[in-house]
């Protein structure tokens, strides 16, 4: 019983390690996306200002 429990815990840990780079990369992607979205919305606001 105890062996099974530790085995499951270890597997979960290795999965976390395996996915960590993906999670980190997706976090970076989200940051970049948010930054771009902010720029785009800023440009749109400026466009509204200058539109005759």
Secondary structure per residue as TSV (DSSP state, phi and psi in degrees):
chain	resnum	aa	ss	phi	psi
A	1	X	-	360.0	-50.9
A	2	X	H	-62.5	-38.6
A	3	X	H	-61.1	-45.8
A	4	X	H	-57.8	-42.6
A	5	X	H	-62.6	-47.6
A	6	X	H	-65.9	-37.5
A	7	X	H	-59.9	-46.1
A	8	X	H	-60.8	-41.9
A	9	X	H	-62.5	-44.2
A	10	X	H	-62.6	-42.3
A	11	X	H	-60.8	-43.7
A	12	X	H	-59.9	-41.9
A	13	X	H	-63.1	-45.3
A	14	X	H	-65.1	-35.1
A	15	X	H	-63.3	-42.1
A	16	X	H	-60.3	-44.4
A	17	X	H	-62.4	-40.0
A	18	X	H	-64.4	-39.4
A	19	X	H	-86.3	-14.0
A	20	X	H	-54.4	-48.1
A	21	X	H	-58.8	-39.4
A	22	X	H	-63.9	-44.8
A	23	X	H	-61.7	-45.0
A	24	X	H	-61.9	-44.1
A	25	X	H	-63.9	-43.5
A	26	X	H	-64.9	-34.1
A	27	X	H	-63.0	-44.8
A	28	X	H	-59.2	-45.2
A	29	X	H	-59.7	-42.2
A	30	X	H	-62.9	-43.3
A	31	X	H	-60.7	-46.1
A	32	X	H	-61.7	-43.7
A	33	X	H	-61.8	-43.6
A	34	X	H	-63.8	-40.9
A	35	X	H	-62.5	-45.5
A	36	X	H	-62.8	-42.6
A	37	X	H	-62.0	-39.5
A	38	X	H	-63.7	-44.6
A	39	X	H	-60.7	-45.6
A	40	X	H	-61.5	-45.3
A	41	X	H	-65.3	-35.2
A	42	X	H	-63.9	-46.1
A	43	X	H	-61.2	-40.1
A	44	X	H	-63.9	-40.9
A	45	X	H	-63.3	-42.4
A	46	X	H	-62.8	-41.9
A	47	X	H	-59.6	-40.0
A	48	X	H	-61.8	-41.2
A	49	X	H	-61.6	-45.3
A	50	X	H	-86.6	-7.8
A	51	X	-	-70.0	131.1
A	52	X	-	-70.6	360.0
